[in-house]
Amino acid sequence: MAAGNRRQVRYKKIVFLSGADYPIKHPDYIHRFFDDHPDTNFIRGMNITQANAAKYNYCIRNYLFFNFQLGSPTLTRVVRKFLNITVNWFAGKPNYIATEQGNQMDIFHGSSWWALNNEVVRYILAQVERHNEVCRYFKLSLAADEKFFHTLFFNSRYAASNSKGGEEPYVPYTSAFANLHLIDRSLQKWFTAEDFDTIRTSDKLFVRKVSSRQSAALLDRIDRELLLKNRDVK
């Protein structure tokens, strides 16, 4: 079919997922859920510029060099440490973005795993085109995916359209801002078959983190008991 004849599809939500995420509700349930929340953007966050907390200031005020590998892991760690200390001794960043228009853009932080409406995603893409300083600011930051989208969202006219009606108070751990994912507070836990009852009773749509190795028995049981059988449960 020629490109000009293709029917344009309007997606209900654009959901940020990774290979370590897995649905825990049947697709019919997920579609109904988004049908019931057509105007809600599922992204939560706190203002870390205003919080001015050392934990998050470290992530954004320092230039952190993680994206390279040298001949050995030990050499890589040494060089990274040297660069991190040396560069930030001479040059640091404020805990906000100074825009080219002379304004201050506060930095927001939250869980990476969001679900946004089409118009919000288009807005974010447009802002990336217009504001190079935003991309430059986050390029060498730590866990930029937990801040980049949230900063653009909560500095926009859409800020009050999320599930909480806007930004939330400071909490010193990211899992407090989970959206549609079941996430362990440590952010490191791999869910296994022992966690099935927790997953079965959760009101979330997805679980994070699972893998085909550590979570094989769990994934089989999710497929068998949650994704195939309970398609009519809401």
C-alpha positions in Angstrom: 0.0 0.0 0.0 1.3 3.4 -0.9 2.4 5.6 2.0 -0.2 8.2 1.1 -3.1 5.7 1.3 -2.2 4.3 4.7 -4.9 4.9 7.4 -3.5 7.0 10.2 -3.8 5.3 13.6 -4.3 7.4 16.7 -2.8 5.6 19.7 -4.5 5.7 23.0 -1.3 6.1 24.9 2.4 5.9 24.2 4.0 3.7 26.8 7.6 3.7 27.8 8.7 0.1 28.3 12.0 -1.8 28.3 13.0 -5.5 27.8 12.8 -6.0 31.6 9.1 -5.1 31.7 6.2 -7.4 31.3 2.4 -7.0 31.3 0.5 -8.4 34.2 -3.0 -7.6 32.9 -4.6 -9.0 29.8 -4.4 -6.7 26.7 -8.2 -6.2 26.8 -7.9 -4.9 30.4 -5.1 -2.6 29.4 -7.1 -1.2 26.4 -10.2 -0.7 28.7 -8.0 1.0 31.3 -6.7 3.6 28.8 -10.2 4.0 27.3 -11.3 4.9 30.9 -8.5 7.5 31.2 -8.3 9.2 27.8 -7.1 12.6 29.1 -4.7 11.4 31.9 -1.0 11.4 31.4 0.6 8.7 33.6 3.9 10.5 34.7 4.6 11.5 38.2 7.4 13.7 39.5 8.9 16.0 42.1 10.8 19.3 41.8 14.4 18.5 42.6 15.6 22.0 41.9 13.5 23.3 44.8 14.3 20.3 47.0 18.0 21.0 46.5 18.9 17.6 47.9 22.5 16.3 47.7 21.4 12.9 46.3 19.8 14.4 43.2 22.1 17.4 42.9 24.9 14.9 42.4 23.0 13.4 39.4 22.5 16.7 37.6 25.1 19.1 38.7 28.1 16.9 37.8 29.4 15.9 34.4 29.5 12.1 34.7 31.4 10.1 32.1 29.8 6.6 31.8 29.4 6.1 28.1 32.8 4.7 27.1 34.9 1.5 27.6 38.6 1.1 27.6 40.9 -2.0 27.5 39.9 -3.3 30.9 37.1 -2.7 33.5 39.7 -1.5 36.0 41.2 1.0 33.6 37.8 2.2 32.6 36.8 2.8 36.3 40.0 4.7 37.0 39.7 6.9 34.0 36.0 7.6 34.7 36.8 8.5 38.3 39.6 10.8 37.1 37.4 12.6 34.6 34.5 12.9 37.0 36.6 14.5 39.7 38.8 16.7 37.4 36.1 18.1 35.1 33.7 18.9 37.9 36.5 20.6 39.9 36.6 23.2 37.2 33.1 23.2 35.8 29.8 22.2 37.3 26.2 22.8 36.5 23.4 24.6 38.4 20.5 22.4 39.5 18.3 24.1 36.9 18.4 24.7 33.2 19.2 28.3 32.1 17.2 28.5 28.9 18.4 30.5 25.9 15.4 32.8 26.4 16.8 33.8 29.8 14.4 31.8 31.9 15.0 29.1 34.5 13.6 25.7 34.0 13.4 23.6 37.2 14.5 20.0 37.0 11.9 17.3 37.9 12.5 13.6 38.7 10.4 10.5 38.7 10.0 7.0 37.4 11.1 6.4 33.8 8.2 4.2 33.0 5.4 6.5 31.9 2.4 6.5 29.5 1.6 9.7 27.7 -1.0 11.1 25.3 -0.1 11.8 21.7 -0.2 15.5 22.0 2.2 15.5 25.0 4.8 13.3 23.1 4.5 15.7 20.1 5.0 18.6 22.5 8.1 17.0 24.0 9.6 16.3 20.6 8.9 19.9 19.6 10.7 21.2 22.7 13.7 19.0 22.0 13.9 20.7 18.6 13.6 24.2 20.0 15.7 23.9 23.1 19.1 22.5 22.5 20.1 23.5 26.0 17.8 20.8 27.5 19.6 18.0 25.7 23.0 19.5 26.5 22.2 19.7 30.1 21.2 16.1 30.5 23.8 14.6 28.1 26.3 13.7 30.9 23.9 13.5 33.8 23.1 10.4 35.8 19.8 8.6 35.2 18.7 11.3 32.7 15.7 9.2 31.7 14.3 9.8 35.2 14.5 13.6 34.7 14.5 14.5 31.0 10.8 13.8 30.2 9.6 14.9 33.6 11.4 18.2 33.3 9.7 19.0 30.0 6.3 17.7 31.1 6.2 19.6 34.5 7.4 22.8 32.9 4.6 22.7 30.4 0.9 23.5 30.2 0.2 19.8 30.6 1.7 19.6 34.1 -1.6 19.2 35.9 -3.0 16.6 33.5 -1.2 13.6 35.2 -2.8 11.1 37.6 -1.9 13.3 40.6 -3.0 16.7 39.3 0.6 18.0 39.1 3.9 17.6 40.9 4.3 15.9 44.2 6.3 16.6 47.4 10.0 15.5 47.6 10.5 11.8 48.4 14.1 10.4 48.4 13.4 7.3 46.4 12.3 6.9 42.8 9.9 4.0 43.2 7.5 6.3 45.1 6.7 7.8 41.8 5.8 4.6 40.0 3.0 5.0 37.4 1.6 1.8 35.9 4.5 -0.5 36.8 4.9 -2.7 39.9 8.5 -1.7 41.0 10.4 -2.8 44.0 11.7 0.1 46.1 15.3 -1.0 45.6 14.9 -0.7 41.8 17.2 -3.7 41.5 15.0 -6.6 42.5 14.3 -9.3 39.8 10.8 -10.6 40.4 10.6 -14.4 40.6 7.9 -17.1 41.0 7.9 -16.3 44.7 6.4 -12.9 43.9 3.4 -14.2 42.0 0.8 -13.4 44.7 2.0 -9.9 44.9 1.8 -9.5 41.2 -1.6 -11.2 41.0 -3.2 -8.7 43.5 -1.5 -5.6 42.1 -3.5 -2.9 40.4 -0.6 -2.1 38.1 -0.5 -3.0 34.4 3.2 -4.1 34.2 5.9 -5.5 36.4 9.6 -4.5 36.4 12.1 -6.2 36.6 11.9 -9.6 35.0 14.1 -11.7 32.8 13.9 -14.9 30.8 16.4 -16.5 33.1 15.7 -15.4 36.7 11.9 -15.0 36.1 11.1 -17.9 33.7 8.8 -19.7 36.0 7.1 -16.5 37.0 6.5 -15.4 33.4 5.1 -18.8 32.5 2.6 -18.5 35.3 1.7 -14.9 34.4 1.0 -16.1 30.8 -1.1 -19.0 32.0 -3.0 -17.5 34.9 -3.2 -13.8 34.2 -2.9 -13.1 30.5 -4.9 -16.0 29.2 -7.6 -16.7 31.7 -8.6 -13.4 33.3 -9.3 -11.5 30.1 -12.8 -10.4 31.3 -11.7 -9.3 34.8 -11.6 -5.6 35.4 
